[in-house]
Amino acid sequence: MTTVYSTDKLRNVVLLGHGSSGKTSLAEAMLFNTGAINRMGKVEEGSTVSDFDEEELRRRISLNLTLIPCEWKGYKINVLDTPGYLDFLGEVISAIRVADAGIVLVDAVSGVEVGTELAWQHADNRGLPRLVFVNKMDRDNASFENTLGMLREKFDGLFVPIQLPVGEQASFKGVVDLIEMKAYLGDKGEATEVPADLMDAVEEARMALIEAAAEGDDELIVKYLDGEELSDDEIARGLAAGVGAGTVIPVLCGSASHNLGVRALLQTILRNLPGPSGEVAAVNLGTSEEELLTFDSGGPLAAFVFKTAADPYVGKLTYFRVYSGTLESNAHAYNSRTKTDERLGQLFLLRGKEQLPVAEIRTGDIGVAAKLGETLTADTLCDKGHPLVMPGIEFPTPLFAVAVAPKTKADSAKMGPSLTRIVEEDPAQPHPDRGRGSHLALA
């Protein structure tokens, strides 16, 4: 049975960016570095954990939101890998809805692209804390400085490098961590001294980082203005506060496909990105009043469904995140929209298409249930005696509508269930039960 993690040991991060910026390759490298796989697959070969759908393998691009849980240094990192193409924006919005932080990947050659701007806009809409990972630093014409300049030009916010590259293009071999003042080189991320020829640039960048970190904490800004030295832990603390408040955006770099800078990124996720915390609003149907939920595994159950998928072997899969309480395997949950009881079987985690059984899903964690009868995307699962509804997801309106006509009666009989399944899976297709007609219809 898979290990169950407490709320304070969880990180939920969504990978965002333009198509082909390297999100799936980064997820693969994270799995490799955390020991979940012993060999890195490649998108070009169709051998990654994240891309497993037949169409994804054929097109060599991501089409679906994929869950990639990793375990690293006593923490569990739920990575949500998202498509980068506009056609699948609904998957991106669903992932942002349940993430606590985002990692925006930017190609070091192409810089900020249309997909980058769109993902940034939706992250802004949710107030999602984020960092930027400048990827493909080993490619010809890659430039960390040019990419950093584009970020500052295109977006608001204080972009602060917390790493500098060791070399660029063909000579790129690792990164310097400006907090720890160590260089991490090679695909194993071996720690070593900062190269002497980089010391001047490193010292200058570290001073800018310390200033940004101090501004995130009142106690630290006083200490900084008094001329006192900030410790590495204080810098990390101030930076984490700034990231959580959305005022500071750390910038890192690496090459996901060659596993350079990925271990340093994992460390940054634990050190500087927020986990599940604070309060989340829900409406109590019993009192018709708003209720603020804290991330308490012993509180009233509130699990939000953010994706529905059809598995050819298991049937309907329901992806959910628990915001309060604990959801247990082989138990019952109440659907507050349909006002029906749902019988839960074995709960599990998904890693790509691999199903990992788990005894329970605690507050802050993400899990999957199979074969739920009435539950759809944006539903809330709760206790019958404490019915709650969480805010839904605002999906984009489909750009066009089509009608399909069966050639035979046999085709007609098959098309009904097929279209129903498509409507359930595609969040951009409003479901009839939600008061809006489906864009798919039999002609």
C-alpha positions in Angstrom: 0.0 0.0 0.0 1.3 3.5 -0.9 2.5 5.8 1.9 0.0 8.3 3.2 1.5 11.8 3.8 0.4 14.4 6.3 -0.7 17.8 5.0 2.5 19.6 6.0 4.5 17.1 3.9 2.7 17.8 0.6 3.4 20.1 -2.4 0.9 20.4 -5.3 2.6 22.0 -8.3 1.3 22.5 -11.9 3.7 22.6 -14.9 2.7 25.4 -17.2 4.1 26.7 -20.5 3.9 26.9 -24.2 3.8 23.7 -26.2 7.2 21.9 -26.5 8.7 24.0 -23.6 9.6 20.7 -21.9 7.0 20.1 -19.3 6.6 16.4 -19.9 10.4 16.0 -20.0 10.7 17.8 -16.7 8.1 15.5 -15.1 10.1 12.5 -16.4 13.3 13.9 -15.0 11.7 14.5 -11.6 10.4 10.9 -11.5 13.9 9.7 -12.3 15.7 11.8 -9.7 13.2 10.8 -7.0 13.7 7.1 -7.8 10.2 6.4 -9.1 11.7 5.2 -12.4 15.2 3.9 -13.2 15.4 5.2 -16.8 14.3 8.5 -18.3 11.9 8.1 -21.2 11.7 10.6 -24.1 8.8 12.4 -25.7 10.2 11.7 -29.2 10.2 8.0 -28.5 6.7 7.9 -26.8 8.3 6.4 -23.7 7.5 9.0 -21.0 5.3 8.2 -18.0 3.1 11.3 -18.5 2.2 10.8 -22.2 0.5 7.4 -22.5 -2.7 8.1 -24.5 -2.7 6.7 -28.0 -3.1 10.1 -29.6 -0.4 11.6 -27.4 2.0 8.8 -28.5 1.1 9.4 -32.2 1.3 13.2 -32.1 4.3 13.4 -29.7 2.5 16.1 -27.7 0.5 16.2 -24.4 -3.2 16.3 -24.7 -4.3 15.6 -21.2 -3.7 16.7 -17.6 -1.6 13.9 -16.0 -0.8 13.3 -12.4 2.9 12.6 -11.5 3.4 12.1 -7.8 7.0 12.0 -6.6 8.5 11.3 -3.2 11.5 13.4 -2.2 13.3 13.8 1.1 10.2 12.9 3.2 7.8 15.0 1.1 5.3 14.1 -1.6 5.2 16.4 -4.6 2.0 16.0 -6.7 3.1 17.2 -10.1 0.3 18.1 -12.6 1.6 18.0 -16.1 -0.5 20.0 -18.5 -0.8 20.4 -22.3 0.8 23.5 -23.8 -1.5 23.9 -26.8 -4.6 26.2 -26.8 -6.9 23.4 -27.9 -6.6 21.8 -24.4 -6.9 24.9 -22.2 -9.6 23.3 -20.1 -7.1 20.8 -18.8 -4.7 23.6 -17.8 -7.5 25.5 -16.0 -8.5 22.4 -14.1 -4.9 21.8 -12.9 -4.4 25.4 -11.8 -7.7 25.1 -9.8 -6.2 22.5 -7.5 -2.5 23.5 -7.4 -0.8 25.4 -4.6 2.0 26.7 -6.9 3.0 26.7 -10.5 6.3 26.1 -12.4 6.3 28.0 -15.6 8.6 26.6 -18.2 10.2 28.9 -20.7 12.4 27.8 -23.6 15.8 29.5 -23.3 15.9 29.9 -27.1 12.3 31.0 -27.9 11.7 32.9 -24.7 8.2 34.0 -23.8 5.6 32.6 -26.3 1.8 32.8 -26.7 1.2 29.7 -24.5 3.4 31.2 -21.8 1.3 34.4 -21.7 -1.9 32.5 -21.7 -0.8 30.2 -18.8 0.5 33.2 -16.9 -2.9 35.0 -17.3 -4.8 32.0 -15.9 -2.3 31.7 -13.0 -2.8 35.4 -12.3 -6.6 34.8 -12.3 -6.2 32.3 -9.5 -3.5 34.3 -7.7 -1.2 31.2 -8.0 2.3 31.6 -6.5 4.9 30.5 -9.1 8.5 30.2 -10.2 10.0 30.2 -13.7 12.2 27.4 -15.0 14.3 28.5 -18.0 14.6 25.2 -19.8 16.8 23.9 -22.7 19.8 25.9 -21.6 22.0 23.4 -23.5 20.5 24.3 -26.9 22.2 26.5 -29.5 21.4 30.2 -29.1 20.1 29.6 -25.5 20.4 32.7 -23.3 19.4 33.0 -19.6 19.9 36.8 -19.6 17.8 37.3 -22.7 15.0 35.1 -21.4 15.1 36.9 -18.0 14.8 40.2 -19.9 11.7 39.0 -21.8 10.0 37.9 -18.6 10.5 41.3 -17.0 9.3 43.0 -20.1 6.2 40.8 -20.6 4.9 40.3 -17.0 4.5 42.2 -13.8 6.3 41.0 -10.7 9.8 40.9 -9.3 11.7 38.3 -11.2 14.7 37.2 -9.0 17.2 34.6 -10.2 18.0 32.2 -7.4 20.3 30.2 -9.7 22.8 31.2 -12.3 23.8 28.8 -15.1 27.3 27.3 -15.3 28.0 27.8 -19.0 25.4 28.1 -21.8 24.5 26.2 -24.9 26.9 23.4 -25.6 29.0 24.3 -22.5 26.1 24.3 -20.1 26.8 21.8 -17.3 24.9 22.9 -14.2 23.7 25.7 -11.9 24.9 27.8 -9.0 22.4 28.0 -6.1 22.6 31.6 -4.8 21.1 30.7 -1.4 23.4 27.8 -0.6 26.3 29.3 -2.6 27.1 25.9 -4.1 27.3 24.7 -7.7 25.4 21.6 -8.8 26.9 20.0 -11.8 26.2 17.1 -14.1 23.1 14.9 -14.4 23.6 13.7 -10.8 23.6 17.3 -9.4 26.8 16.8 -7.5 27.5 19.7 -5.1 30.8 21.6 -5.6 32.4 25.0 -5.1 31.3 28.0 -7.2 33.6 28.3 -10.2 36.0 31.2 -9.7 35.1 32.9 -13.0 31.5 33.2 -11.9 32.1 34.7 -8.4 31.6 38.3 -9.4 28.2 37.6 -11.1 27.2 35.3 -8.3 27.9 37.9 -5.6 25.9 40.5 -7.5 22.9 38.3 -8.1 23.0 37.1 -4.4 22.8 40.7 -3.2 19.7 41.2 -5.3 18.2 38.0 -4.0 18.9 38.9 -0.3 17.2 42.3 -0.9 14.1 40.6 -2.4 14.0 38.0 0.4 14.3 40.7 3.1 11.3 42.6 1.7 9.1 39.5 2.1 9.4 39.6 6.0 9.1 42.6 8.3 11.7 41.2 10.7 14.2 40.5 8.0 13.9 43.9 6.3 14.7 45.6 9.7 17.7 43.4 10.1 18.8 44.0 6.5 18.5 47.8 6.8 20.6 47.6 10.0 23.3 46.1 7.9 23.2 42.7 9.6 24.0 39.5 7.6 21.0 37.2 6.8 21.5 33.5 7.2 20.7 31.0 4.4 17.6 29.9 6.4 16.4 33.5 6.7 16.9 34.2 3.0 14.9 31.0 2.2 12.2 32.1 4.7 11.9 35.6 3.3 11.9 34.3 -0.3 9.2 31.7 0.5 7.0 34.5 2.1 7.5 36.7 -1.0 6.6 33.8 -3.3 3.5 32.9 -1.3 2.4 36.5 -1.4 2.9 36.6 -5.2 5.3 39.5 -5.0 8.5 37.5 -5.8 9.0 35.1 -8.7 12.1 33.0 -8.5 13.9 32.2 -11.7 15.8 28.9 -12.1 17.4 27.2 -15.1 18.3 23.8 -16.5 17.9 21.2 -19.1 15.1 18.7 -18.4 15.9 16.3 -21.2 19.5 16.1 -20.0 18.6 16.1 -16.3 20.6 19.2 -15.5 19.4 21.5 -12.7 16.4 19.2 -11.9 17.6 18.2 -8.4 18.1 21.8 -7.5 14.6 22.5 -8.7 13.2 19.7 -6.5 15.0 21.3 -3.5 13.6 24.7 -4.4 10.0 23.3 -4.5 10.4 22.0 -0.9 12.2 25.1 0.3 10.4 28.0 -1.4 7.0 27.0 -2.8 3.9 26.9 -0.5 2.1 23.7 0.5 -1.6 23.4 1.4 -2.4 26.1 3.9 -4.8 29.0 4.7 -8.5 28.9 4.3 -10.8 27.8 1.4 -14.4 29.1 1.0 -17.4 26.7 0.6 -21.2 27.1 1.0 -22.9 25.0 3.7 -26.1 23.8 2.1 -27.6 23.3 5.6 -27.3 26.9 6.6 -26.9 28.5 3.1 -24.0 30.5 4.5 -20.3 30.6 3.5 -18.0 28.5 5.5 -14.2 28.8 5.7 -12.4 25.5 5.6 -9.0 25.0 7.1 -6.7 22.3 5.9 -7.6 20.0 8.7 -7.7 16.2 8.1 -10.0 15.9 11.1 -12.5 18.5 9.8 -15.7 18.1 7.7 -15.1 16.3 4.4 -14.7 18.5 1.3 -13.2 16.9 -1.8 -13.4 18.8 -5.1 -13.6 16.9 -8.4 -11.4 18.6 -11.0 -11.3 16.0 -13.8 -13.2 13.1 -15.2 -11.6 10.5 -17.5 -12.7 7.3 -19.1 -10.2 4.4 -18.7 -10.7 1.5 -21.2 -10.1 -1.1 -18.5 -11.3 0.5 -15.2 -14.2 2.7 -16.5 -14.8 6.2 -15.3 -12.1 7.8 -13.2 -12.8 10.7 -10.9 -9.8 13.0 -10.0 -10.3 14.9 -6.8 -8.4 17.0 -4.2 -9.3 16.9 -0.5 -9.5 20.4 1.1 -10.8 19.3 4.4 -11.3 16.0 6.2 -10.1 12.6 5.0 -11.5 10.4 2.3 -11.1 6.7 2.9 -11.1 3.7 0.6 -14.3 1.5 0.7 -16.3 4.3 2.4 -19.2 6.5 1.4 -19.3 10.2 0.3 -22.2 12.5 -0.4 -22.4 14.4 -3.7 -23.9 17.8 -2.8 -25.0 18.6 -6.3 -26.9 15.4 -7.0 -27.8 14.9 -3.4 -26.9 11.2 -3.7 -24.6 8.9 -1.8 -21.5 7.6 -3.7 -20.0 4.3 -2.7 -16.2 4.6 -2.9 -14.2 1.5 -3.7 -10.4 1.3 -3.6 -8.9 4.8 -3.8 -5.6 5.2 -5.6 -3.0 7.6 -6.8 -2.2 7.8 -10.5 1.3 8.1 -11.8 0.6 8.4 -15.5 -1.5 5.4 -16.1 -0.1 3.4 -13.2 -2.6 3.0 -10.3 -1.1 3.0 -6.8 -3.7 1.9 -4.2 -3.9 3.9 -1.0 -5.8 3.5 2.2 -6.9 7.1 2.5 -6.4 10.6 1.0 -5.8 13.2 3.6 -6.4 17.0 3.5 -4.3 18.7 0.8 -3.6 15.5 -1.2 -4.9 14.5 -4.6 -6.4 11.1 -5.4 -8.6 9.1 -7.8 -11.7 7.0 -7.5 -13.2 4.6 -10.1 -16.7 4.0 -11.2 -18.6 6.7 -9.3 -22.1 6.8 -10.7 -23.3 10.4 -10.5 -20.2 12.5 -9.8 -18.8 14.8 -12.5 -16.2 17.5 -12.8 -16.6 20.5 -10.4 -18.7 18.4 -8.0 -18.0 18.4 -4.2 -17.9 15.2 -2.2 -18.7 15.8 1.5 -20.4 14.3 4.5 -24.2 14.0 4.2 -24.7 15.6 7.7 -22.4 18.5 6.7 -23.2 19.2 3.0 -20.8 21.6 1.3 -20.4 23.1 -2.2 -17.1 24.5 -3.3 -16.7 27.1 -6.1 -16.7 25.5 -9.6 -14.3 25.9 -12.5 -14.9 28.6 -15.2 -14.0 26.8 -18.4 -13.5 28.6 -21.8 -16.3 28.5 -24.3 -15.7 26.1 -27.2 -14.6 27.8 -30.4 -16.9 25.8 -32.7 -19.7 23.2 -32.6 -20.2 20.2 -34.7 -23.1 17.8 -35.4 -22.6 14.1 -36.1 -25.1 11.9 -37.8 -25.2 8.0 -37.5 -25.3 6.0 -40.7 -27.1 3.1 -39.2 -29.4 2.3 -36.2 -26.5 0.4 -34.7 -24.3 3.5 -34.9 -27.0 5.5 -33.3 -27.2 3.2 -30.3 -23.4 3.4 -29.8 -23.1 7.2 -30.3 -25.3 8.2 -27.3 -23.0 6.6 -24.7 -19.9 7.8 -26.6 -21.1 11.4 -26.8 -22.1 11.3 -23.1 -18.6 10.1 -22.2 -17.0 12.8 -24.3 -19.1 15.5 -22.6 -18.1 14.2 -19.1 -14.4 14.1 -20.0 -14.1 17.4 -21.8 -14.6 20.3 -19.4 -15.1 22.8 -22.2 -18.3 20.9 -23.1 -21.0 22.0 -20.6 -23.0 19.1 -19.2 -26.8 19.3 -19.4 -27.1 18.7 -15.7 -25.4 22.0 -15.1 -28.2 24.0 -16.8 -26.4 24.5 -20.1 -26.8 22.4 -23.2 -24.1 20.2 -24.6 -22.3 21.3 -27.7 -22.3 17.7 -28.9 -25.6 16.5 -30.4 -27.0 13.8 -32.6 -28.2 15.1 -35.9 
